[in-house]
Amino acid sequence: MNKVITENQRTTPVAEEVDVLVCGGGPAGIGAALAAARGGAKTCLLESQGCLGGVWTAGLLAWLIDYGNKDGIMREIVDQLDALGARACPEGKPSNGFDVEIMKALLEDLCMDAGVILRLNHYLVDAVVADGKITHAICESKSGREAISAKAFIDCTGDGDLAARAGCGFELGKADTGETQPMSMLALVAGIDPDAVRAFHYGLPGDARGNLKAEMERAGLSPSYAMPTLSYVRDDLFFLMANHEYGASAIDGKSLSDATVRGRREVHQLVNALRNLGDPWSRLHIVATGAHIGVREGRRIHGRYQVTAEDLVQGARHPDAVCRATFEVDVHATDKKHGSGVEPTTIRTQPYDIPLRALIAKDLDGLMMAGRCISGDFLAHSSYRVTGNAVAMGEGAGRAAAEAIRRKRYPHELCDPETGESI
Ligand SMILES: Cc1cc2nc3c(=O)[nH]c(=O)nc-3n(C[C@H](O)[C@H](O)[C@H](O)COP(=O)(O)OP(=O)(O)OC[C@H]3O[C@@H](n4cnc5c(N)ncnc54)[C@H](O)[C@@H]3O)c2cc1C
């Protein structure tokens, strides 16, 4: 048995009293905080990193998926990125890639303009529960330990940290084995001429990513991700996804730390090996690796509806839809024995709705989720997790939280629990 200690009981200052507290400032948290604040709720956004954007920024995932059919805040972000020149337009077609630093600044501006109370570098560590609902979230920062009270809470931590700390039930990984999709350390790289590496990259007309693995093997290394991708961002800037960290747990601090170190080391080895090949790689260099390793999946919190693979097959429709997802099932191999690329699937995804009920915690009142940690099964999650959907889910949650507060109700009282019809 692991040794344990009992900490001293402590008194914790209440640092903020707000209507809506959003925990996690990734794509989902941005959508949630902006929608809640614009809906008239006094809103605070808590983020453990020193920037907003989650995997988009701290993770350096400079690539949008399932955003084209989204209006609202996702559309607004894309339009603003375009106005700021943050998306390249190779051969007349806007790229899915974007400039990460411009995204960081844009998200802060949007939140400040909406009146969101921002708390960067604040880590959510606990929750106080009374009478079946959360009363306070507990965070830690350079100020020490502080409490924040709210009428409604939205867990956008990706890993469901708030809901789990509050005691909600959840699922993690595949139903039979508990295996989760691998993490990936991502990197921004530069120093290459897009035309000269056209035979290897992705994001310009003609997907040639299949050749990158062979090129890495020619350099003497076999990447842990068998489908390494060099995606075009702008100018001579690309993002590189070539690393898979198998068996690492998103909810185990030491495991995350170990995966980060291993992943970063592999990225450096791969880039050095390519550069040693000479042209067209002779000036290839890493601009940055992720401050946070990219986590594909963590807890899926039990909600009042569970999005399932069957919903994808049927193209489910719901009156309380907050998002229409179109992305396919995309399971990166959960173990090397399943291959090191993407696991094959027979599921043909039809555009499907994610209902508000899947964003409302089942075990506590006044708690919602958005993004990766909503209520869904393993396969459905592999589809809806991408960032265009995360923003839309966040927006739906934030809007519902503000409306519930205005009407002096809980979010689950806004729609019929069975049908999703508005009440
Ligand atoms: C390697 C990789 C490649 C991917 N490729 C694509 C792609 O090409 N396109 C695409 O659209 N999607 C892609 N995805 C999926 C997508 O990035 C995520 O699923 C999406 O970011 C989910 O958004 P989110 O806001 O739920 O979670 P996240 O982006 O993970 O954001 C969670 C936020 O919460 C914060 N947080 C976590 N815990 C705490 C805590 N305890 N206290 C305070 N803050 C906390 C984090 O710092 C982070 O900012 C990829 C994901 C990975 C990992």
Ligand as a Chemical Component Dictionary entry (heavy atoms), coordinates in Angstrom:
data_LIG
# 
_chem_comp.id                   LIG 
_chem_comp.type                 NON-POLYMER 
_chem_comp.pdbx_formal_charge   0 
_chem_comp.three_letter_code    LIG 
# 
loop_
_chem_comp_atom.comp_id 
_chem_comp_atom.atom_id 
_chem_comp_atom.alt_atom_id 
_chem_comp_atom.type_symbol 
_chem_comp_atom.charge 
_chem_comp_atom.model_Cartn_x 
_chem_comp_atom.model_Cartn_y 
_chem_comp_atom.model_Cartn_z 
_chem_comp_atom.pdbx_ordinal 
LIG C1  C1  C 0 -2.136  15.006 -30.792 1  
LIG C2  C2  C 0 -3.515  15.496 -31.070 2  
LIG C3  C3  C 0 -3.888  15.773 -32.369 3  
LIG C4  C4  C 0 -5.175  16.247 -32.646 4  
LIG N1  N1  N 0 -5.480  16.609 -33.915 5  
LIG C5  C5  C 0 -6.572  17.409 -34.116 6  
LIG C6  C6  C 0 -6.723  18.163 -35.326 7  
LIG O1  O1  O 0 -5.928  18.061 -36.254 8  
LIG N2  N2  N 0 -7.789  19.033 -35.401 9  
LIG C7  C7  C 0 -8.706  19.163 -34.397 10 
LIG O2  O2  O 0 -9.641  19.947 -34.537 11 
LIG N3  N3  N 0 -8.580  18.445 -33.251 12 
LIG C8  C8  C 0 -7.528  17.614 -33.074 13 
LIG N4  N4  N 0 -7.337  16.971 -31.882 14 
LIG C9  C9  C 0 -8.400  16.955 -30.864 15 
LIG C10 C10 C 0 -8.502  18.229 -30.113 16 
LIG O3  O3  O 0 -7.308  18.904 -30.027 17 
LIG C11 C11 C 0 -9.033  18.081 -28.680 18 
LIG O4  O4  O 0 -9.857  16.990 -28.517 19 
LIG C12 C12 C 0 -9.725  19.391 -28.318 20 
LIG O5  O5  O 0 -8.685  20.298 -28.041 21 
LIG C13 C13 C 0 -10.672 19.274 -27.190 22 
LIG O6  O6  O 0 -10.887 20.549 -26.645 23 
LIG P1  P1  P 0 -11.077 20.707 -25.085 24 
LIG O7  O7  O 0 -11.249 22.156 -24.852 25 
LIG O8  O8  O 0 -12.109 19.755 -24.622 26 
LIG O9  O9  O 0 -9.722  20.161 -24.436 27 
LIG P2  P2  P 0 -8.250  20.749 -24.386 28 
LIG O10 O10 O 0 -7.846  21.373 -25.654 29 
LIG O11 O11 O 0 -7.417  19.625 -23.867 30 
LIG O12 O12 O 0 -8.331  21.906 -23.313 31 
LIG C14 C14 C 0 -8.435  21.659 -21.929 32 
LIG C15 C15 C 0 -7.939  22.868 -21.187 33 
LIG O13 O13 O 0 -8.142  22.701 -19.791 34 
LIG C16 C16 C 0 -6.968  23.024 -19.082 35 
LIG N5  N5  N 0 -6.959  22.222 -17.852 36 
LIG C17 C17 C 0 -6.902  20.874 -17.772 37 
LIG N6  N6  N 0 -6.945  20.484 -16.482 38 
LIG C18 C18 C 0 -7.029  21.622 -15.744 39 
LIG C19 C19 C 0 -7.090  21.870 -14.334 40 
LIG N7  N7  N 0 -7.109  20.863 -13.456 41 
LIG N8  N8  N 0 -7.170  23.155 -13.929 42 
LIG C20 C20 C 0 -7.173  24.182 -14.835 43 
LIG N9  N9  N 0 -7.109  23.995 -16.171 44 
LIG C21 C21 C 0 -7.034  22.725 -16.614 45 
LIG C22 C22 C 0 -5.846  22.666 -20.041 46 
LIG O14 O14 O 0 -4.655  23.346 -19.731 47 
LIG C23 C23 C 0 -6.446  23.085 -21.377 48 
LIG O15 O15 O 0 -6.208  24.438 -21.652 49 
LIG C24 C24 C 0 -6.080  16.432 -31.581 50 
LIG C25 C25 C 0 -5.705  16.153 -30.275 51 
LIG C26 C26 C 0 -4.434  15.698 -30.013 52 
LIG C27 C27 C 0 -4.045  15.450 -28.603 53 
# 
loop_
_chem_comp_bond.comp_id 
_chem_comp_bond.atom_id_1 
_chem_comp_bond.atom_id_2 
_chem_comp_bond.value_order 
_chem_comp_bond.pdbx_ordinal 
LIG C1  C2  SING 1  
LIG C2  C3  SING 2  
LIG C2  C26 DOUB 3  
LIG C3  C4  DOUB 4  
LIG C4  N1  SING 5  
LIG C4  C24 SING 6  
LIG N1  C5  DOUB 7  
LIG C5  C6  SING 8  
LIG C5  C8  SING 9  
LIG C6  O1  DOUB 10 
LIG C6  N2  SING 11 
LIG N2  C7  SING 12 
LIG C7  O2  DOUB 13 
LIG C7  N3  SING 14 
LIG N3  C8  DOUB 15 
LIG C8  N4  SING 16 
LIG N4  C9  SING 17 
LIG N4  C24 SING 18 
LIG C9  C10 SING 19 
LIG C10 O3  SING 20 
LIG C10 C11 SING 21 
LIG C11 O4  SING 22 
LIG C11 C12 SING 23 
LIG C12 O5  SING 24 
LIG C12 C13 SING 25 
LIG C13 O6  SING 26 
LIG O6  P1  SING 27 
LIG P1  O7  DOUB 28 
LIG P1  O8  SING 29 
LIG P1  O9  SING 30 
LIG O9  P2  SING 31 
LIG P2  O10 DOUB 32 
LIG P2  O11 SING 33 
LIG P2  O12 SING 34 
LIG O12 C14 SING 35 
LIG C14 C15 SING 36 
LIG C15 O13 SING 37 
LIG C15 C23 SING 38 
LIG O13 C16 SING 39 
LIG C16 N5  SING 40 
LIG C16 C22 SING 41 
LIG N5  C17 SING 42 
LIG N5  C21 SING 43 
LIG C17 N6  DOUB 44 
LIG N6  C18 SING 45 
LIG C18 C19 SING 46 
LIG C18 C21 DOUB 47 
LIG C19 N7  SING 48 
LIG C19 N8  DOUB 49 
LIG N8  C20 SING 50 
LIG C20 N9  DOUB 51 
LIG N9  C21 SING 52 
LIG C22 O14 SING 53 
LIG C22 C23 SING 54 
LIG C23 O15 SING 55 
LIG C24 C25 DOUB 56 
LIG C25 C26 SING 57 
LIG C26 C27 SING 58 
# 
